[in-house]
């Protein structure tokens, strides 16, 4: 049976093989993505981001358990800063997710950023689409961490959770970096620790400076499994806003990123420098970049 049909029929081994082909950006992987794309667009995609040590992995583990208790199938993409083989065990508490590996209703994939900024790997969206096509009703994406350049998750996830913890200076830096602007829900994890109320006040103060509707704040203790039911309720209210418009936006971002990644290495920087030095005008630079992109694709990229 063709690999695409095996995936659509729920074959876990076929899904794992497909993930490897797609992450390696092989021709077979690209062809498989084309075949599976008509089956996408149904999964609830939840992004989980926050500073290292915020308990993202423990929270993801609790969300897996909550959605499985509700009999939803779950896919997890855990992004590591380097090794695709560590499963994040050396990076923190992601090892707790391994308890779900024997559950056929849960598929967990660890992938590496390989130095890419933005908190995600280059093929994260492709794996999201794969899990979506494989009838995973909920897809959880855990990013590397929060920083001024690490907000790509907001362009990919239908619902974005920003995880903060009381007493952590990095969280205040995250507030200053504008990460609250991309949050659909702010999760205060380890809410049993001192400083929770103070952090909640700081979040509200920061939100008061941002125009428009503000993200709800949910206090949880993922390790104790406290507040998780309330969090899933809030996610449920947010997912209705994460339908057609968000789906189209995510696909626009994928098309943009894929086109930019097809440019020859350094081409964008080279032409930008040329324009800044007035050696080339912007329109000419754009035409040249289009020509280089066309040449790259014609040569069988």
N, C-alpha and C positions, 0 to 999 in steps of 0.2 A: 504494500500500500504506500502511495506517495507520502512524503513527510508532512505536507500540509494537511492531508486527510487524517493522518495519525494524530496530529495536534488538535484538530477540530473534534476528534473522537475522544479526547481526554487522555491520551497516552503521555505519561509523565516523562518517560525516557526520551521520547521524541521531542518533548518540550525542552528538555535540558540540552539535547543535541542542537536544536534550533537556536537556543540562546547563545551557544558557543559560536555557531556560524555567523550570527548577526553581530555579536560583540566583536568578532574578528574582522568584520566588514568585508566578508568574502562575497564573491559573485553569487554563490549559492545562497548566502544569507539574504542578499538584496532581492534575489528572485523569489525567495520564500516570503519575504515581507510583502512583495507585490501580490502574491497569491492569497495571503491572509488578510490583507487590508480591508476587503469588503466586510469582514466579520468583526471589525473594530467599532468603537464608539459607544460601548455600553457600560464599561467598567467605571466605578467610582474611584478616582485617583486621588490619594491623600499624600501630600508631601509633608515630611517631618524634618524640620531644620532647627538648629540651635547650637550654642557654643559647645565645644568638647566638654564632657563631664556633666551635661545637663540631664542625662538619662534618656536620650533619644531611643536607644536600643531597648531599654527596659519598657519604655512607653509603647514602642512598636510591638514588643512581645505581648503586652497587655491588650493592645488593640487586636492583635491576631486572635487571642483567646476569646475576646468579646465577639468578634465577627464570626468565629467558628461556632460559638455557642448559639449564635443566631442562624447557623447552618449556611452561612455565606462562604463561597470559595475565595481564597486569599492568595495573592501574589505579593512577594516582597522583593524589592530591589535595594540592596544595602551598598552604598557607594563608599569605597575605601580610598584613601589618598594615594595608595601605592599598590600593594599586592592584591591580585584577584584571587589568591588562594588562602589568605588568612582567615576569611570570613569575619574579620574584624575582632577576633578573639583577643589579639594582643593590643588592640586599640581601646578596649573598654569592656562593656558588659554585653556585647552582641552575642556572646556565647549562649546566653539564655534562650535565644531564638532557636537554637539547635533542638530544643525539646519538641519542636513542631515538625522536624524533618521527616518523622515517620508517618505524618498525617498526609494522605494523598490530597486532602483539600487545601493544603498549604504548599506553595512552591517558593523557595527562597533562593535568590541569586545574589552573590556578592560580585561587584565589579569595580575596576580600578579607574581613577580619574586619569592616571598616567600624566600628571602635571597640569591637566586642564583646569583653568580657573572656573569659578561659578558654582562649585560645590557638587557638580554632577560629572558624569563621564560623557564622552562624545555620543555614545549610542544609547543613552538612557531612554530617550523617547522611543527608540526602535524596540527596546525591550518592553516598555510599557504597552506598546501596540501589540507585541507578541502575546503578552499575558492577557490582554484584553480579548484578542482573538481566541485564546485558549479558554475562554469563558471563566476567567477569574473575575468575580463580581466586584472585589475590592483589591486595588493595587496600592500598596504602601511603599513610598520611596523615602529612604533615610539618606540625607545628604551628609557630606563630610563635616560641615560646620557652618557657622555664620561669620560673615565678614562683609565689608562693603561691596566686594565683587562676587559674593556667593549668594545671590538671590535669584538665580536662574530657575529655581524650583517653582517660583511663583508663575513662571511662564508655562510650566509643564503640568503642574498639579491642578486638579479641579478645586481642591480645598487644601490650603496651606496652613500647617500648624507651626507656630514658632514657639519653641520650648525654652523657658527661662527657669532659673532656680534662685531661691533666696540666698543672699550672702555672697554671690559671685560677681566680682567686678566686671567680668567679661559681659555679663548680661546688660549692665548699664552702658557699656560701650556699644552693645548691639542696639540699644534704644537710640543712642546718638547716631549710629550709622544709618538710621532710617529703615531698619528691618521691619519695624512695626507697620510700615506702609504696605508691605507685601503680605502681611498676616491676615488670614481669614478668621483664625482663632488663635488667641494667645494662651498657651498652657503654662501655668506655674507648676512645675513638677517639684517633688520633694516638699510638698506643702505642709508636711508635718514638722518641718524645721523652723527655727526662729527666723524672723525677718520676712515671713511670707506677706504679712499685712503691709509692711513697709514697701516691699517690692510692688505689691498691687497698687499702692498709692503712686509710686513712681511711674508705673505704666499709665495710669490714668492721667497723670500730669503730662507725660509725653504725648499721649493721645489728644489731649486738649489743644495741642499745637498743630494737629493735622486736620485739615478740613474734611468734611464728609462723614459718612457713617463710620463708626469705630468698631473694631473687631471685639467680640465678646472675650472675656477672660475666664478661664476655667482652672480651678485649683485641683490638682490630683496628687496622689502618691502612687506612682506606677508600681513601685516595688511592693507596696501593700495592696495594690489593686483597688485603691480608693479613688472615687471620682471618675472612674473610667466609663461607667454607664451614663453619667451625665454628659461626659465628653462626646460619646457616640450620638447622644440625642442632639447636641449642638451641631455636630457634623451633618446629621440628617437634615437639619433646617438649612444648612449652608449648601448642601449638594444640589438643591433645586435651582440655585443661581449658577451652578457650575455645569450647565447643559450646553446648548448649541453654540452660544456666543463664545464661551470658554473653549469649547472643542475647536472651533474655527481658529481662535487665537493661537492655541497650541500648535495647530498644523501650520499656521503662518510662520511661527517661530522656527518650527522644524525645517520648513522650506528655506527660510533665510539662512539658518545655521548650516544646512547641507550645502547650499550654494557657496557660502563663504569658505567652507572647509575644502571645496573643490578647487579653489584658487591655488596656483602654485605657491609654495612656501615663500613668504616675504613679499609677495606681489603687492598686497594692500599697503604695507608699511613703506615699500619703495615708492609707490605712486603718491602716497600721502606726503612723504618727504619732498618729492619733486614738486608737488603743488605748493607746499609751504615755502619753498625756495623760489617760487614764481618761475620755475623752469617748465611748468606745465599748467594748463588751466584745468579746473575741475571737470568740465565736460569731456575734454580730451582724455583725462585720466580714467573716467568712467568707461569711455569707449574702448580704451586700451585694456581695462580689466575685463570687460565683456568679451573682447577678442581672446584674451588669455584663457578665460573660463571655457569658451567654445572650443578652443584648441585642445585644452586638457580633456574635455569630454569626448571630442572626436578621436583622440588618441587612445580611447578605450578605458578611461578611468572607471 
